[in-house]
Amino acid sequence: MSQTATRLSAARSTAAFHDAGPTAQVLAAGILPWRSAGQGLEVLLIHRPQYDDWSWPKGKLDDGETLPECARREVSEEIGLQIELGIPLPITRYTVGNGKNTTKEVWYWAAEAGRAAPVPDGKEVDRTRWVTAEKARGLLTNSTDAEPLEALISAHRDQALRTAPFIVLRHAKAKPRSSWSRAEGQRPLAATGRRQALSVRRLLASWDPQKVITSPWQRCVETVTPYVKDTKRGFKEVSAFTEKSAKNKPQKARQETAKLLGKLRSTLLCTHRPVLPEILAVLARNTPPAVLAALPEKDPFLSPGAVIVAHQGLDLGGRIVSVETYDVWDD
């Protein structure tokens, strides 16, 4: 086992299930790649020569890695696909080892694969096969792999598979207010915060948000800078998401959040802890209570550098179909 569940903070919820966090001794993550074809929903199965089975791309976490990062990396390493995570799918749990006394969890996500051709690595995976979702039921070797498949089929039937992620990021750890005498908007990240920003960059790549919005205050800008440098996408500063503006004009922060959600595009929003209640209130509008189960309810809502990922259904008018929260890996 590369790292313990106690070092990871994660929660996910949809209308069908809620995951409160990792609990097993061994953690892994995987993907159900899917595409729409002439026969309807198709999924990509992999064949593992070591076990002679048909399964999903998946693998154990590396040290210093979050669950979403692991899932995306495994797909890239095993079959050469560069994907972004879609909605979460149910975790599979089972015992491993000769003594059958060690539990393992595999956290799954859906991911639209498009038309890119998979390229098996030839070691862990020697063959891949696109099949209809119905045919996949009979081809999967392990019964535990059927649960995420059934959730994928249900999401497709409910038109909840095609989504755009709306990601809310609390800025990384800043220098203490007590040791800062200049303008509050110029207070920068602490050394720990700068390391967190580098980790956030890797976590955000799991969803690859296309549009980056941030409070113009320095600690927020510094938090998104590693990601925007990697992607060369730039960012837009919106003053409504500063602490001062949200305190004086909370309705403005809500209006700007609603405007961003209304655009139905892959978005990252970086802001401050005192602004989070305004943003969460907008996310909660017209969203089923079960879907909101993973949404934080109490101050401070998110740790520095942590994210909320709300998936908006593109075929459902932007309705939120899943919510996830993750803490960045912190040393």
Contacts in CASP RR format, 6 or more apart in sequence:
PFRMAT RR
TARGET T0000
AUTHOR 0000-0000-0000
METHOD contacts of the structure
MODEL  1
MSQTATRLSAARSTAAFHDAGPTAQVLAAGILPWRSAGQGLEVLLIHRPQ
YDDWSWPKGKLDDGETLPECARREVSEEIGLQIELGIPLPITRYTVGNGK
NTTKEVWYWAAEAGRAAPVPDGKEVDRTRWVTAEKARGLLTNSTDAEPLE
ALISAHRDQALRTAPFIVLRHAKAKPRSSWSRAEGQRPLAATGRRQALSV
RRLLASWDPQKVITSPWQRCVETVTPYVKDTKRGFKEVSAFTEKSAKNKP
QKARQETAKLLGKLRSTLLCTHRPVLPEILAVLARNTPPAVLAALPEKDP
FLSPGAVIVAHQGLDLGGRIVSVETYDVWDD
1 25 0 8 1.000
1 26 0 8 1.000
1 27 0 8 1.000
1 60 0 8 1.000
2 60 0 8 1.000
2 61 0 8 1.000
2 62 0 8 1.000
2 63 0 8 1.000
2 65 0 8 1.000
3 27 0 8 1.000
3 61 0 8 1.000
3 63 0 8 1.000
3 64 0 8 1.000
3 65 0 8 1.000
4 25 0 8 1.000
5 21 0 8 1.000
5 22 0 8 1.000
5 23 0 8 1.000
5 24 0 8 1.000
5 25 0 8 1.000
5 27 0 8 1.000
5 105 0 8 1.000
7 329 0 8 1.000
8 21 0 8 1.000
8 22 0 8 1.000
8 27 0 8 1.000
8 66 0 8 1.000
8 67 0 8 1.000
8 327 0 8 1.000
9 21 0 8 1.000
9 303 0 8 1.000
9 306 0 8 1.000
9 325 0 8 1.000
9 326 0 8 1.000
9 327 0 8 1.000
10 19 0 8 1.000
10 21 0 8 1.000
10 22 0 8 1.000
10 66 0 8 1.000
10 67 0 8 1.000
10 107 0 8 1.000
10 324 0 8 1.000
10 325 0 8 1.000
10 326 0 8 1.000
10 327 0 8 1.000
11 18 0 8 1.000
11 19 0 8 1.000
11 20 0 8 1.000
11 21 0 8 1.000
11 293 0 8 1.000
11 294 0 8 1.000
11 324 0 8 1.000
11 325 0 8 1.000
12 18 0 8 1.000
12 19 0 8 1.000
12 88 0 8 1.000
12 107 0 8 1.000
12 294 0 8 1.000
12 322 0 8 1.000
12 323 0 8 1.000
12 324 0 8 1.000
12 325 0 8 1.000
13 19 0 8 1.000
13 290 0 8 1.000
13 291 0 8 1.000
13 292 0 8 1.000
13 293 0 8 1.000
13 294 0 8 1.000
13 295 0 8 1.000
13 322 0 8 1.000
13 323 0 8 1.000
13 324 0 8 1.000
14 87 0 8 1.000
14 88 0 8 1.000
14 151 0 8 1.000
14 155 0 8 1.000
14 290 0 8 1.000
14 291 0 8 1.000
14 321 0 8 1.000
14 322 0 8 1.000
15 288 0 8 1.000
15 290 0 8 1.000
15 291 0 8 1.000
15 321 0 8 1.000
16 90 0 8 1.000
16 151 0 8 1.000
16 154 0 8 1.000
16 290 0 8 1.000
17 90 0 8 1.000
17 151 0 8 1.000
18 290 0 8 1.000
18 293 0 8 1.000
18 294 0 8 1.000
19 88 0 8 1.000
19 91 0 8 1.000
19 107 0 8 1.000
19 294 0 8 1.000
22 67 0 8 1.000
22 105 0 8 1.000
22 107 0 8 1.000
23 103 0 8 1.000
23 105 0 8 1.000
24 93 0 8 1.000
24 103 0 8 1.000
24 104 0 8 1.000
24 105 0 8 1.000
25 102 0 8 1.000
25 103 0 8 1.000
25 104 0 8 1.000
26 60 0 8 1.000
26 96 0 8 1.000
26 102 0 8 1.000
26 103 0 8 1.000
26 104 0 8 1.000
26 105 0 8 1.000
27 60 0 8 1.000
27 61 0 8 1.000
27 67 0 8 1.000
27 70 0 8 1.000
27 104 0 8 1.000
27 105 0 8 1.000
27 107 0 8 1.000
28 58 0 8 1.000
28 59 0 8 1.000
28 60 0 8 1.000
28 61 0 8 1.000
28 70 0 8 1.000
28 104 0 8 1.000
28 105 0 8 1.000
28 106 0 8 1.000
28 107 0 8 1.000
29 58 0 8 1.000
29 59 0 8 1.000
29 61 0 8 1.000
29 67 0 8 1.000
29 68 0 8 1.000
29 70 0 8 1.000
29 71 0 8 1.000
29 74 0 8 1.000
29 106 0 8 1.000
29 107 0 8 1.000
29 108 0 8 1.000
29 109 0 8 1.000
30 56 0 8 1.000
30 57 0 8 1.000
30 58 0 8 1.000
30 59 0 8 1.000
30 70 0 8 1.000
30 71 0 8 1.000
30 74 0 8 1.000
30 75 0 8 1.000
30 106 0 8 1.000
30 107 0 8 1.000
30 108 0 8 1.000
30 109 0 8 1.000
31 56 0 8 1.000
31 57 0 8 1.000
31 58 0 8 1.000
31 71 0 8 1.000
31 72 0 8 1.000
31 74 0 8 1.000
31 75 0 8 1.000
31 83 0 8 1.000
31 85 0 8 1.000
31 108 0 8 1.000
31 109 0 8 1.000
31 110 0 8 1.000
31 111 0 8 1.000
32 43 0 8 1.000
32 44 0 8 1.000
32 56 0 8 1.000
32 89 0 8 1.000
32 108 0 8 1.000
32 109 0 8 1.000
32 110 0 8 1.000
32 111 0 8 1.000
32 148 0 8 1.000
32 149 0 8 1.000
32 152 0 8 1.000
33 43 0 8 1.000
33 44 0 8 1.000
33 57 0 8 1.000
33 75 0 8 1.000
33 81 0 8 1.000
33 83 0 8 1.000
33 111 0 8 1.000
33 112 0 8 1.000
33 113 0 8 1.000
33 118 0 8 1.000
34 41 0 8 1.000
34 42 0 8 1.000
34 43 0 8 1.000
34 44 0 8 1.000
34 110 0 8 1.000
34 111 0 8 1.000
34 112 0 8 1.000
34 113 0 8 1.000
34 133 0 8 1.000
34 152 0 8 1.000
34 156 0 8 1.000
34 161 0 8 1.000
35 42 0 8 1.000
35 44 0 8 1.000
35 112 0 8 1.000
35 113 0 8 1.000
35 114 0 8 1.000
35 115 0 8 1.000
35 130 0 8 1.000
36 42 0 8 1.000
37 130 0 8 1.000
39 132 0 8 1.000
40 132 0 8 1.000
41 132 0 8 1.000
41 133 0 8 1.000
41 152 0 8 1.000
41 153 0 8 1.000
41 156 0 8 1.000
41 161 0 8 1.000
42 130 0 8 1.000
42 131 0 8 1.000
42 132 0 8 1.000
42 133 0 8 1.000
43 130 0 8 1.000
43 131 0 8 1.000
43 132 0 8 1.000
43 133 0 8 1.000
43 136 0 8 1.000
43 149 0 8 1.000
43 152 0 8 1.000
44 57 0 8 1.000
44 79 0 8 1.000
44 113 0 8 1.000
44 118 0 8 1.000
44 128 0 8 1.000
44 129 0 8 1.000
44 130 0 8 1.000
45 54 0 8 1.000
45 55 0 8 1.000
45 56 0 8 1.000
45 128 0 8 1.000
45 129 0 8 1.000
45 131 0 8 1.000
45 136 0 8 1.000
45 139 0 8 1.000
45 140 0 8 1.000
46 54 0 8 1.000
46 55 0 8 1.000
46 56 0 8 1.000
46 57 0 8 1.000
46 78 0 8 1.000
46 79 0 8 1.000
46 120 0 8 1.000
46 125 0 8 1.000
46 127 0 8 1.000
46 128 0 8 1.000
47 53 0 8 1.000
47 54 0 8 1.000
47 125 0 8 1.000
47 126 0 8 1.000
47 127 0 8 1.000
47 128 0 8 1.000
47 129 0 8 1.000
48 55 0 8 1.000
48 124 0 8 1.000
48 125 0 8 1.000
48 126 0 8 1.000
49 122 0 8 1.000
49 125 0 8 1.000
49 126 0 8 1.000
50 124 0 8 1.000
51 141 0 8 1.000
53 141 0 8 1.000
53 142 0 8 1.000
54 129 0 8 1.000
54 139 0 8 1.000
54 140 0 8 1.000
54 141 0 8 1.000
55 140 0 8 1.000
55 141 0 8 1.000
55 142 0 8 1.000
55 145 0 8 1.000
56 108 0 8 1.000
56 145 0 8 1.000
56 148 0 8 1.000
57 74 0 8 1.000
57 75 0 8 1.000
57 78 0 8 1.000
57 79 0 8 1.000
57 125 0 8 1.000
58 71 0 8 1.000
58 74 0 8 1.000
58 106 0 8 1.000
58 108 0 8 1.000
59 70 0 8 1.000
59 74 0 8 1.000
59 106 0 8 1.000
60 70 0 8 1.000
61 67 0 8 1.000
61 70 0 8 1.000
62 70 0 8 1.000
62 73 0 8 1.000
64 329 0 8 1.000
65 73 0 8 1.000
65 329 0 8 1.000
66 202 0 8 1.000
66 203 0 8 1.000
66 206 0 8 1.000
66 326 0 8 1.000
66 328 0 8 1.000
66 329 0 8 1.000
67 107 0 8 1.000
67 326 0 8 1.000
68 85 0 8 1.000
68 109 0 8 1.000
68 203 0 8 1.000
68 206 0 8 1.000
68 207 0 8 1.000
68 326 0 8 1.000
69 202 0 8 1.000
69 203 0 8 1.000
69 205 0 8 1.000
69 206 0 8 1.000
71 85 0 8 1.000
71 107 0 8 1.000
71 108 0 8 1.000
71 109 0 8 1.000
71 206 0 8 1.000
72 83 0 8 1.000
72 84 0 8 1.000
72 85 0 8 1.000
72 205 0 8 1.000
72 206 0 8 1.000
75 81 0 8 1.000
75 83 0 8 1.000
75 111 0 8 1.000
76 82 0 8 1.000
77 121 0 8 1.000
77 124 0 8 1.000
78 120 0 8 1.000
78 121 0 8 1.000
78 124 0 8 1.000
78 125 0 8 1.000
79 118 0 8 1.000
79 119 0 8 1.000
79 120 0 8 1.000
79 121 0 8 1.000
79 125 0 8 1.000
79 128 0 8 1.000
80 118 0 8 1.000
80 119 0 8 1.000
80 121 0 8 1.000
81 113 0 8 1.000
81 116 0 8 1.000
81 118 0 8 1.000
82 116 0 8 1.000
83 111 0 8 1.000
83 112 0 8 1.000
83 113 0 8 1.000
84 111 0 8 1.000
84 165 0 8 1.000
84 206 0 8 1.000
84 207 0 8 1.000
84 208 0 8 1.000
84 266 0 8 1.000
85 109 0 8 1.000
85 110 0 8 1.000
85 111 0 8 1.000
85 165 0 8 1.000
85 206 0 8 1.000
85 207 0 8 1.000
86 109 0 8 1.000
86 110 0 8 1.000
86 111 0 8 1.000
86 112 0 8 1.000
86 163 0 8 1.000
86 165 0 8 1.000
86 207 0 8 1.000
86 311 0 8 1.000
87 109 0 8 1.000
87 110 0 8 1.000
87 155 0 8 1.000
87 160 0 8 1.000
87 161 0 8 1.000
87 163 0 8 1.000
87 311 0 8 1.000
87 321 0 8 1.000
87 322 0 8 1.000
88 107 0 8 1.000
88 108 0 8 1.000
88 109 0 8 1.000
88 110 0 8 1.000
88 322 0 8 1.000
88 324 0 8 1.000
89 108 0 8 1.000
89 109 0 8 1.000
89 110 0 8 1.000
89 148 0 8 1.000
89 151 0 8 1.000
89 152 0 8 1.000
90 108 0 8 1.000
90 147 0 8 1.000
90 148 0 8 1.000
90 151 0 8 1.000
91 105 0 8 1.000
91 106 0 8 1.000
91 107 0 8 1.000
91 108 0 8 1.000
92 105 0 8 1.000
92 106 0 8 1.000
92 108 0 8 1.000
92 144 0 8 1.000
92 145 0 8 1.000
92 147 0 8 1.000
92 148 0 8 1.000
93 103 0 8 1.000
93 104 0 8 1.000
93 105 0 8 1.000
93 106 0 8 1.000
93 144 0 8 1.000
94 103 0 8 1.000
94 104 0 8 1.000
94 144 0 8 1.000
95 101 0 8 1.000
95 102 0 8 1.000
95 103 0 8 1.000
95 104 0 8 1.000
96 102 0 8 1.000
96 103 0 8 1.000
96 104 0 8 1.000
108 148 0 8 1.000
110 152 0 8 1.000
110 155 0 8 1.000
110 161 0 8 1.000
112 161 0 8 1.000
112 162 0 8 1.000
118 128 0 8 1.000
120 126 0 8 1.000
120 127 0 8 1.000
120 128 0 8 1.000
129 139 0 8 1.000
131 139 0 8 1.000
133 149 0 8 1.000
133 152 0 8 1.000
133 153 0 8 1.000
133 156 0 8 1.000
136 149 0 8 1.000
137 146 0 8 1.000
137 149 0 8 1.000
140 146 0 8 1.000
140 149 0 8 1.000
152 161 0 8 1.000
155 161 0 8 1.000
155 321 0 8 1.000
159 313 0 8 1.000
159 315 0 8 1.000
159 316 0 8 1.000
160 313 0 8 1.000
160 315 0 8 1.000
160 316 0 8 1.000
160 321 0 8 1.000
162 313 0 8 1.000
162 314 0 8 1.000
162 315 0 8 1.000
163 311 0 8 1.000
163 312 0 8 1.000
163 313 0 8 1.000
163 314 0 8 1.000
163 321 0 8 1.000
163 322 0 8 1.000
164 264 0 8 1.000
164 265 0 8 1.000
164 266 0 8 1.000
164 267 0 8 1.000
164 311 0 8 1.000
164 312 0 8 1.000
164 313 0 8 1.000
164 314 0 8 1.000
164 318 0 8 1.000
165 207 0 8 1.000
165 209 0 8 1.000
165 266 0 8 1.000
165 267 0 8 1.000
165 309 0 8 1.000
165 310 0 8 1.000
165 311 0 8 1.000
165 312 0 8 1.000
166 260 0 8 1.000
166 261 0 8 1.000
166 267 0 8 1.000
166 269 0 8 1.000
166 283 0 8 1.000
166 309 0 8 1.000
166 310 0 8 1.000
166 311 0 8 1.000
166 312 0 8 1.000
166 320 0 8 1.000
167 204 0 8 1.000
167 207 0 8 1.000
167 209 0 8 1.000
167 267 0 8 1.000
167 268 0 8 1.000
167 269 0 8 1.000
167 307 0 8 1.000
167 308 0 8 1.000
167 309 0 8 1.000
167 310 0 8 1.000
168 269 0 8 1.000
168 271 0 8 1.000
168 276 0 8 1.000
168 279 0 8 1.000
168 283 0 8 1.000
168 302 0 8 1.000
168 307 0 8 1.000
168 308 0 8 1.000
168 310 0 8 1.000
169 200 0 8 1.000
169 204 0 8 1.000
169 223 0 8 1.000
169 224 0 8 1.000
169 268 0 8 1.000
169 269 0 8 1.000
169 270 0 8 1.000
169 271 0 8 1.000
169 305 0 8 1.000
169 306 0 8 1.000
169 307 0 8 1.000
170 270 0 8 1.000
170 271 0 8 1.000
170 272 0 8 1.000
170 273 0 8 1.000
170 276 0 8 1.000
170 301 0 8 1.000
170 302 0 8 1.000
170 303 0 8 1.000
170 304 0 8 1.000
170 305 0 8 1.000
170 306 0 8 1.000
170 307 0 8 1.000
171 189 0 8 1.000
171 215 0 8 1.000
171 219 0 8 1.000
171 220 0 8 1.000
171 222 0 8 1.000
171 223 0 8 1.000
171 270 0 8 1.000
171 271 0 8 1.000
171 272 0 8 1.000
171 304 0 8 1.000
171 305 0 8 1.000
172 189 0 8 1.000
172 192 0 8 1.000
172 193 0 8 1.000
172 194 0 8 1.000
172 196 0 8 1.000
172 197 0 8 1.000
172 200 0 8 1.000
172 219 0 8 1.000
172 222 0 8 1.000
172 223 0 8 1.000
172 304 0 8 1.000
172 305 0 8 1.000
172 328 0 8 1.000
173 189 0 8 1.000
173 190 0 8 1.000
173 192 0 8 1.000
173 193 0 8 1.000
173 196 0 8 1.000
173 304 0 8 1.000
173 305 0 8 1.000
174 187 0 8 1.000
174 188 0 8 1.000
174 189 0 8 1.000
174 190 0 8 1.000
174 193 0 8 1.000
174 219 0 8 1.000
174 304 0 8 1.000
175 187 0 8 1.000
175 188 0 8 1.000
175 189 0 8 1.000
175 190 0 8 1.000
176 190 0 8 1.000
177 184 0 8 1.000
177 187 0 8 1.000
180 187 0 8 1.000
184 217 0 8 1.000
184 243 0 8 1.000
184 244 0 8 1.000
185 216 0 8 1.000
185 217 0 8 1.000
185 218 0 8 1.000
185 219 0 8 1.000
185 242 0 8 1.000
186 217 0 8 1.000
186 218 0 8 1.000
187 217 0 8 1.000
187 218 0 8 1.000
187 219 0 8 1.000
188 218 0 8 1.000
188 219 0 8 1.000
188 222 0 8 1.000
189 196 0 8 1.000
189 197 0 8 1.000
189 219 0 8 1.000
189 222 0 8 1.000
189 223 0 8 1.000
192 330 0 8 1.000
193 223 0 8 1.000
193 304 0 8 1.000
193 305 0 8 1.000
194 222 0 8 1.000
195 330 0 8 1.000
195 331 0 8 1.000
196 223 0 8 1.000
196 304 0 8 1.000
196 305 0 8 1.000
196 328 0 8 1.000
196 330 0 8 1.000
197 222 0 8 1.000
197 223 0 8 1.000
197 224 0 8 1.000
197 225 0 8 1.000
197 226 0 8 1.000
197 305 0 8 1.000
198 226 0 8 1.000
199 328 0 8 1.000
199 329 0 8 1.000
199 330 0 8 1.000
200 223 0 8 1.000
200 226 0 8 1.000
200 227 0 8 1.000
200 305 0 8 1.000
200 307 0 8 1.000
200 328 0 8 1.000
201 226 0 8 1.000
201 227 0 8 1.000
201 230 0 8 1.000
203 307 0 8 1.000
203 326 0 8 1.000
203 328 0 8 1.000
203 329 0 8 1.000
204 227 0 8 1.000
204 268 0 8 1.000
204 307 0 8 1.000
205 227 0 8 1.000
205 230 0 8 1.000
207 266 0 8 1.000
207 309 0 8 1.000
208 231 0 8 1.000
208 266 0 8 1.000
209 266 0 8 1.000
209 267 0 8 1.000
209 268 0 8 1.000
210 233 0 8 1.000
210 265 0 8 1.000
210 266 0 8 1.000
210 267 0 8 1.000
211 233 0 8 1.000
211 236 0 8 1.000
211 263 0 8 1.000
211 265 0 8 1.000
211 266 0 8 1.000
211 267 0 8 1.000
211 268 0 8 1.000
212 224 0 8 1.000
212 227 0 8 1.000
212 228 0 8 1.000
212 233 0 8 1.000
212 234 0 8 1.000
212 235 0 8 1.000
212 236 0 8 1.000
212 267 0 8 1.000
212 268 0 8 1.000
212 270 0 8 1.000
213 235 0 8 1.000
213 236 0 8 1.000
213 237 0 8 1.000
213 238 0 8 1.000
213 241 0 8 1.000
213 260 0 8 1.000
213 267 0 8 1.000
213 268 0 8 1.000
213 269 0 8 1.000
213 270 0 8 1.000
214 220 0 8 1.000
214 221 0 8 1.000
214 223 0 8 1.000
214 224 0 8 1.000
214 235 0 8 1.000
214 236 0 8 1.000
214 237 0 8 1.000
214 238 0 8 1.000
214 241 0 8 1.000
214 269 0 8 1.000
214 270 0 8 1.000
214 271 0 8 1.000
215 221 0 8 1.000
215 237 0 8 1.000
215 238 0 8 1.000
215 239 0 8 1.000
215 241 0 8 1.000
215 242 0 8 1.000
215 243 0 8 1.000
215 270 0 8 1.000
215 271 0 8 1.000
215 272 0 8 1.000
215 275 0 8 1.000
216 237 0 8 1.000
216 238 0 8 1.000
216 239 0 8 1.000
216 242 0 8 1.000
217 242 0 8 1.000
217 243 0 8 1.000
217 272 0 8 1.000
219 272 0 8 1.000
220 241 0 8 1.000
220 270 0 8 1.000
220 271 0 8 1.000
220 272 0 8 1.000
221 235 0 8 1.000
221 237 0 8 1.000
223 270 0 8 1.000
223 305 0 8 1.000
224 235 0 8 1.000
224 268 0 8 1.000
224 270 0 8 1.000
227 268 0 8 1.000
228 234 0 8 1.000
228 235 0 8 1.000
238 256 0 8 1.000
239 245 0 8 1.000
240 246 0 8 1.000
240 249 0 8 1.000
240 252 0 8 1.000
240 253 0 8 1.000
240 255 0 8 1.000
240 256 0 8 1.000
241 253 0 8 1.000
241 256 0 8 1.000
241 269 0 8 1.000
241 270 0 8 1.000
241 271 0 8 1.000
241 272 0 8 1.000
241 275 0 8 1.000
242 272 0 8 1.000
242 275 0 8 1.000
243 272 0 8 1.000
243 274 0 8 1.000
243 275 0 8 1.000
245 252 0 8 1.000
245 253 0 8 1.000
246 252 0 8 1.000
246 253 0 8 1.000
246 272 0 8 1.000
246 274 0 8 1.000
246 275 0 8 1.000
246 278 0 8 1.000
247 274 0 8 1.000
250 278 0 8 1.000
253 275 0 8 1.000
253 278 0 8 1.000
253 279 0 8 1.000
254 278 0 8 1.000
254 279 0 8 1.000
254 281 0 8 1.000
254 282 0 8 1.000
257 269 0 8 1.000
257 278 0 8 1.000
257 279 0 8 1.000
257 282 0 8 1.000
257 283 0 8 1.000
258 282 0 8 1.000
258 285 0 8 1.000
260 267 0 8 1.000
260 269 0 8 1.000
261 282 0 8 1.000
261 283 0 8 1.000
261 312 0 8 1.000
261 318 0 8 1.000
262 318 0 8 1.000
264 312 0 8 1.000
264 313 0 8 1.000
264 314 0 8 1.000
264 317 0 8 1.000
264 318 0 8 1.000
269 279 0 8 1.000
271 279 0 8 1.000
273 299 0 8 1.000
273 300 0 8 1.000
273 301 0 8 1.000
273 302 0 8 1.000
276 296 0 8 1.000
276 300 0 8 1.000
276 301 0 8 1.000
276 302 0 8 1.000
277 299 0 8 1.000
277 301 0 8 1.000
280 295 0 8 1.000
280 296 0 8 1.000
280 301 0 8 1.000
280 308 0 8 1.000
283 292 0 8 1.000
283 295 0 8 1.000
283 308 0 8 1.000
283 310 0 8 1.000
283 320 0 8 1.000
283 323 0 8 1.000
284 292 0 8 1.000
284 295 0 8 1.000
286 319 0 8 1.000
287 319 0 8 1.000
287 320 0 8 1.000
291 320 0 8 1.000
291 321 0 8 1.000
291 322 0 8 1.000
291 323 0 8 1.000
292 323 0 8 1.000
293 323 0 8 1.000
294 323 0 8 1.000
294 324 0 8 1.000
294 325 0 8 1.000
295 308 0 8 1.000
295 323 0 8 1.000
295 325 0 8 1.000
296 302 0 8 1.000
296 308 0 8 1.000
296 325 0 8 1.000
302 308 0 8 1.000
302 325 0 8 1.000
303 327 0 8 1.000
305 327 0 8 1.000
305 328 0 8 1.000
306 325 0 8 1.000
306 326 0 8 1.000
306 327 0 8 1.000
306 328 0 8 1.000
307 325 0 8 1.000
307 326 0 8 1.000
307 328 0 8 1.000
308 323 0 8 1.000
308 324 0 8 1.000
308 325 0 8 1.000
309 322 0 8 1.000
309 323 0 8 1.000
309 324 0 8 1.000
309 325 0 8 1.000
309 326 0 8 1.000
310 320 0 8 1.000
310 322 0 8 1.000
310 323 0 8 1.000
311 320 0 8 1.000
311 321 0 8 1.000
311 322 0 8 1.000
311 323 0 8 1.000
312 318 0 8 1.000
312 319 0 8 1.000
312 320 0 8 1.000
312 321 0 8 1.000
313 319 0 8 1.000
313 320 0 8 1.000
313 321 0 8 1.000
END
